[in-house]
C-alpha cells in the first residue's frame, strides 16, 4: 500500500489552497499553478549560511552583529513582514524592543484596503460563500489569474460549473468585458446610478445590461485586487462597496478582496490584535502613532526617516525598495541571500513556513486561519526563534 502524501497548504498566494500535495523533492501534485511552482523552485535552493557583510559566519555571530546594528539605530524600520503568525508575534516584540516603524512588502495595497475599511466599512464574503451561493461574479479592474491561478477552480461548483463572469477592466479570454480599464471608477459610478434607479445622461449599454444582471442576481460578488487599482485604490474600493450596499437593499451581494499575500495580511492582523492598530504604526516616547501614508516603507527610506532596515521575506526572495543603501538586516528564505545585487550587512537564512516548519496564515478573506504543514526536515532556525533572540538581546542592554 502506498503511503499517503502529507497535507500541504500552499503559502504562495492569498488563496492558501489546501487541496494539493507535494511529492519528494517538493514536486507539486494536483495543480499546475505557476505561482506555487515558482515559490517551490526557490524553496529547493541550498540551505545557505548566515552572513555578515557577505561572508559566511555562525548563527550566533550573525545575530550578535544584527543586535549591534539595532542597538546603534535611532529609528529602525521593520518591513517586508513576509511571515506567519508565530513569526509576526515575535516581530511585534522586536518592534517594541527596538522602537521600530513597521510596514509590509505589500504595504501600499494593504493600506488602501485598510483605509477604505476604516473610512466606509463594507460588505465582505468568503471563498466558501462564493463557491456555494454566488450566481454572478464581477472582477473589478483586473484579471487576477496571473497572481492567483487557482481562483476560478476554487469558485467552481461541485459539477465544475462557474457562475457567469463579468469584467470591469482589461479584456480576458472567456470573460465579458464591459468597460475600458481606464474607466473603472467611472464605470462603477454609472453602475451605482443604474442600480439605484437614477437617470444617466449618456448611458453605456454594456453597463446598463450589467446593472440589470446585478439587480436580478440572488447573490452577486465583486472581486478586486487593491494592488491593481492604482494609487487611488481606496476610492475605487469605496465605490465598489457602495455598489454592493445598493444591491443589498433588494438582494444579496458581497465583496471579496484578493491581496496582501506573502504574510502581509497575517502580520497586519497580528499587530491589530496586539496593538489595536495596523501596520505602519510608529513607536515613540509618547506611545503608538499610526501613519498610513507617511509610514510607507518607500517613503520612510527615501526621506531618511529611518537609519536601519530590518527586512523579512520568507517565501519569495523579495528585496527591499530600490534606492536604499543604508544598513540592512535581512531575515528570510535561503534564496534571499543569493538575490542578484543584494548584499545586506547581516543575512540569516530561515526555515520556510509550510515547507520546513509548521505555522499558520490568514487567507485573503481574513476569516480563515489555515495551518501550514512542514514537508521536510530542516536545521535552519525559525523567524520566531531569531526575532525572539534579537528582542531579548535588546531588552538585556543596560
Residue, then its C-alpha position, 0 to 999 in steps of 0.5 A: x500500500x502506498x503511503x499517503x502524501x502529507x497535507x500541504x497548504x500552499x503559502x504562495x498566494x492569498x488563496x492558501x489552497x489546501x487541496x494539493x500535495x507535494x511529492x519528494x523533492x517538493x514536486x507539486x501534485x494536483x495543480x499546475x499553478x505557476x505561482x506555487x511552482x515558482x515559490x517551490x523552485x526557490x524553496x529547493x535552493x541550498x540551505x545557505x549560511x548566515x552572513x555578515x557583510x557577505x561572508x559566511x559566519x555562525x548563527x550566533x555571530x550573525x545575530x550578535x552583529x544584527x543586535x549591534x546594528x539595532x542597538x546603534x539605530x535611532x529609528x529602525x524600520x521593520x518591513x517586508x513582514x513576509x511571515x506567519x503568525x508565530x513569526x509576526x508575534x515575535x516581530x511585534x516584540x522586536x518592534x517594541x524592543x527596538x522602537x521600530x516603524x513597521x510596514x509590509x512588502x505589500x504595504x501600499x495595497x494593504x493600506x488602501x484596503x485598510x483605509x477604505x475599511x476604516x473610512x466606509x466599512x463594507x460588505x465582505x464574503x468568503x471563498x466558501x460563500x462564493x463557491x456555494x451561493x454566488x450566481x454572478x461574479x464581477x472582477x473589478x479592474x483586473x484579471x487576477x489569474x496571473x497572481x492567483x491561478x487557482x481562483x476560478x477552480x476554487x469558485x467552481x461548483x461541485x459539477x465544475x460549473x462557474x457562475x457567469x463572469x463579468x469584467x470591469x477592466x482589461x479584456x480576458x479570454x472567456x470573460x465579458x468585458x464591459x468597460x475600458x480599464x481606464x474607466x473603472x471608477x467611472x464605470x462603477x459610478x454609472x453602475x451605482x446610478x443604474x442600480x439605484x434607479x437614477x437617470x444617466x445622461x449618456x448611458x453605456x449599454x454594456x453597463x446598463x445590461x450589467x446593472x440589470x444582471x446585478x439587480x436580478x442576481x440572488x447573490x452577486x460578488x465583486x472581486x478586486x485586487x487593491x494592488x491593481x487599482x492604482x494609487x487611488x485604490x481606496x476610492x475605487x474600493x469605496x465605490x465598489x462597496x457602495x455598489x454592493x450596499x445598493x444591491x443589498x437593499x433588494x438582494x444579496x451581494x458581497x465583496x471579496x478582496x484578493x491581496x496582501x499575500x506573502x504574510x502581509x495580511x497575517x502580520x497586519x492582523x497580528x499587530x491589530x490584535x496586539x496593538x489595536x492598530x495596523x501596520x505602519x504604526x510608529x513607536x515613540x516616547x509618547x506611545x503608538x502613532x499610526x501613519x498610513x501614508x507617511x509610514x510607507x516603507x518607500x517613503x520612510x527610506x527615501x526621506x531618511x526617516x529611518x537609519x536601519x532596515x530590518x527586512x523579512x521575506x520568507x517565501x519569495x526572495x523579495x528585496x527591499x525598495x530600490x534606492x536604499x543603501x543604508x544598513x540592512x538586516x535581512x531575515x528570510x528564505x535561503x534564496x534571499x541571500x543569493x538575490x542578484x545585487x543584494x548584499x545586506x550587512x547581516x543575512x540569516x537564512x530561515x526555515x520556510x513556513x509550510x515547507x520546513x516548519x509548521x505555522x499558520x496564515x490568514x487567507x485573503x478573506x481574513x476569516x480563515x486561519x489555515x495551518x501550514x504543514x512542514x514537508x521536510x526536515x530542516x536545521x535552519x532556525x525559525x523567524x520566531x526563534x531569531x526575532x525572539x533572540x534579537x528582542x531579548x538581546x535588546x531588552x538585556x542592554x543596560 
